[in-house]
Amino acid sequence: MFDLQPADRFSAAQLLTAMNDAFSDYPVPLQQDLPGFEAFLRQRGVDLTSAVVATQGDEIAALWLTAIRGQAAYLASSGTRPPFRKQGLARAMAARSFDVLKARGVCRFQLEVLQNNPAAIALYQGIGLQTQRDLNSYSLTAPSSSAETAFEIRFCPLSDISATAPTFWQWRPSWQNDSPALEAAGDNLQCLAAWDGDQLAGYLALYQDRASVAQLAVRPALRRRGLGRALLTAAGRRLQVAELLVINADASDAGFAAFMRACEARPLVQQFEMAMPL
């Protein structure tokens, strides 16, 4: 017999222990420490009052951790500990969470799922989610050199670029890389901007803890001039990182995929972004 409870009844340490166990037998086990987990909750915008935990006695059996931004919600993480699988807990937690979210005025729910996880995809399709787009991730060695650029590249606060940056986008960043996530990242975020006089020419926003590029964009009129590579080079040199990650690039952007190939980026995981109305 399982009980469904709001996740805010449990400490971050309790939730982390259960989550680490739930992912312990994955092909690439996900194991976080407490500071990293707390940063994850904050950066994703997880709302523990709408998140659901399944318990059996005093044990956490499964988690469904949701984030809320306005009228949209996002599944930040979901997992069932190995002894409790195949008992319908994910579906039950989803139903309970959806009731809470709808009562809060949320009208859209979304998530990302690995394309090589057919069981999870089937679960999400079964509760009404549909694929919206494909997302690609890469790793690359930070370029050690680039062509000379006429633009000044320097660190800047996010506030210096936040108003202009969306006008450069070909596609909206995924939840973990979108503007609210950058704002929530605090000191973990570093921004490099390229300036054409007093006009923003391009920028790179990076999470330092994983050397993960959250956003990289160049003003449309200035593309194919080596500015994207120059920003990656500057990130590697100034942050002293040899390897960079690019997570959740929209696979439909052939130009960005060609840029990644030109940078000799190595493909990592592929995900589906899925969504449904509530």
C-alpha positions, 0 to 999 in steps of 0.5 A: 500500500502506497501513500501519495504526499506533497514533496514539501513534507520531506527534507532535501536530503531525504528527497536526494537519497531517494532520487540517487537510489532511483537512478542508481542502476541507470546506464549512466548513474545519476548521483548528486550531492546535497549542494548540487541537488539544492542548486538543481531544485532552485535553478529548475524552479522546482515547486515542492508543494506541487511535486508528489512523493509516493511512500510505503511506511516511512520509505520514499518509493518514488518521486515526481518533482515539478517546477512551475513558471506562470501557467506552465509546469515542467517535470524536473525529475521523476524516478522510482526506486528499484524495489518499487517499480512496475506498480503504477507509481509514476502514473499515480503521482502524475495524476495527483500532481496534475490535479494540484497544478490545474488548481493552481491555474497551470494549463501546460505541462512539459518534460524531456525524455531520452529517446532511447528510453521507450518505457518512459516514452510510452508512459508519457504518451499514455498520460497524454503527452505528445512530442514537440521537438527533438533536442540534441546534446554535444560535448566539445573541446573548447577551441584553442584558437579562432580567427581574429574578431573585430568585436570586443568580448568581455564578461558581463552580468546577465542583466546587460544582455537579457533584454536583447538576447531573445531577439537573436534566438532561432528557437526557444531554449529548453526549460533548464536553459531558458531565461528564468533558469539563468536568473536562478543560477546565481553565481554559477552562471557566467556570461560572455558578450561580444560587442559591436560598439555599444550594440550586442553582437553575440553572447554565451551563457554558461553554467560553471559547475558542468561547463555547460553552455546554456545559450549561445547566439549571434545577431542574425546579420553577423552570423558566419563570421566566426563569432560563435567560435570566438565566444567558445574560445573565450569561454574555454580560456577565461574560465579555464575549462578544456571541455564544454557541454551543449545541452538541448539544442533544437535538432531542427536548426540545421545551421546550428548542427553544422556549426557543432560539426565544424567545431568537431563536437561529439554527439551525446544524448538525444531527447524528446521535448514532450508537452500536453495541455492541462 
